[in-house]
Amino acid sequence: MCGATEGGLSLDGIDVAKESVIQGVVTRAGTDGQSEPVGNAYVRLLDRTGEFTAEVPTSATGHFRFFAAPGEWTLRTLAPKAEVVDQKVTAQRGVVAEVAIPI
């Protein structure tokens, strides 16, 4: 069982119809083989050319969120004792892109 919050981050107060939201959780396999959230990792948002756009730390529950322009993006995850992980994601207005990033 994953130790991350069930269902992800709350969207209360966010007009999703007007936003392009990319959010998710960073996890790693624990000693028991179950997924555990990775707090204090960093997730970078890179544009389609690989240029740095933004960076956020993950919460204690491994969650992160970006508000991005519609289009193709790369999420680059950096965490202690882990390889860098790149994951492509598409942001669309009115859609919440939920991303799970295992490291």
N, C-alpha and C positions, 0 to 999 in steps of 0.2 A: 504494500500500500504506500502510495506517495505521501510524504509529509507536507506537501504543498496544499494551499487552501483549495478546497473543492470548488470548481466552477470559475476560478480565476479572480481577477480584480473586479470590484464593483463598478458598474457603469452609471450608478445613481448620479443625477445632475449633469450628465453628458448627453447632448443632443446628437446621438450617433448618426442621424440622418444628414447632418451637416458636416460631419467629421470623417476623416480617414484615420482609423485607429489600428495600430499594430501593438499587440500586447502578448505576453506569454509568461512562461516560467522556465527557469534554468534548473536542471536536476543532474544528479550523478548517482551512480549505484553505491549504496551504502555497504557496510561490511556484511549485512545479511542478504545482499543482492537486490534489495528493494530500492526504488528511487527515493532520493532525499533532496529537498530544495537546497539550492546553493545561494546563500546570502552573501552580500558584498562582492559579487562578481560584477563585471562591467559589460554592458551590451552597447555596442556602437551601431549607429545607423549610417550606412554608406550609400551614396547615390549610385545610379547605374554605371557611372564611370569609376567607382571605387573611392570617390572623394568623401572624406569625413563630413558628416552633417551634424550629428549629435551623439551624446553618450549619457547613459544613466546607470547608476548602480542598481543591483537587484536588492529587493527588500529582504528582510529576514526569512520570508517565505519563498524567496527565489523569483519573485514577480518583477516585471518591468512593463513600461508603457511608453509609446511614442505617438504623437499626433503628426502625421506626415502627409505630404501632398500625394495625390493618387499617382501610382506608378510602380515601377520595379525597384526594389531596395535589397540591400544585403545587411543582415544582422551579423555582426562580428562579436563573439563572446570571448571574454578573457577572464580567467579565474585561476587562483593559485592551484598548483599541482595538476594542471590540465592543459591539453593542447588547445590552441586557438581554434574555434569552431565558427565557420561561415555558413549562413543559411539564407537562401533567397526567399523573399516574401513579396507579395503584391498587395499594395494598399489601394483600397477603393472607397470612394465616398459612400457613406451609408452602410459600410460593412466593417465589422470588427475582425481583423485577421488575428486569430489565436494561434500562437506558435509555441511548441514545446521544444526545448533545446537540451538534449542530453549531452553531457560533457564527459 
